[in-house]
């Protein structure tokens, strides 16, 4: 059971894979090397994690701010 992915980890992995493929397809064939593949792979994972973390931070901050506003019932 220790090896199971959380839903969020699965989403991050899926998005990172999609970003990798998008970046890889944008590189001319003659520049597609093992080194560039590794660099793009690392960059796509780091970028995906950064974007999702920033989104969640901003989303949670906005939700917290809404909690403090008076209800319009």
N, C-alpha and C positions, 0 to 999 in steps of 0.2 A: 504494500500500500504506500510505502514511502516514495515511490517513483511516479505517482500520479500527478498530472498537471492540474493546476487550478484553471478555472475558466479564463481568468485574466491572463495567465501565462500562455494558454492556448491562443488567445486573441493576439497577444504580442508576437508570438511565433508566426502566426498566419500573416499578420500585417508586415512583419520584417521580411518574410519570404516573398510576398508580393512586391514590396519596395525593392528588394534585391533584384528581382526579375525585371522590374521596370528600369532600374539603373543599368543592369547588365545589357539589356536590349538597346540601350541608348549609346553604348560604346561601339565604335567601328570594329568589325571582325578582326582586323589586324592588331588591335589593341587588347583583345580579349585573351589575357594570359592567366595563369594560375595565381600570380601575384596580384593582379588587378581583381580577380575573383575574390581572393581572401580579403583585400582591402574593402571592396564593396560589401561583402558579407558582414564584416565587423561594423562598417559605417551604417548599414541598414538596420542592424540590431540596436546599436546605440541611438540612432535617430528615432527609431520607433519607440523605444523605451522613453526617451526624452519627451517626445510629443505626447504620448499617452499620459505620462506623469504630469506634464504641464496642463493638459486638458483636465485631468482629474482634480488637480489643485484649484484651477479656476472654477470648475463646475462646483466643487465643494464650497468654495468661498462664496459663490453666487447663491447657493442654496442656504448657506448660513446667513447671508445678508437678508434673504427673503424671510427667514424665520423671525427676524427682528422687526419686520414691517407689520403694521396693523392689518388685521384681516378685513376684507371687504365682503362681508356676508350680507 
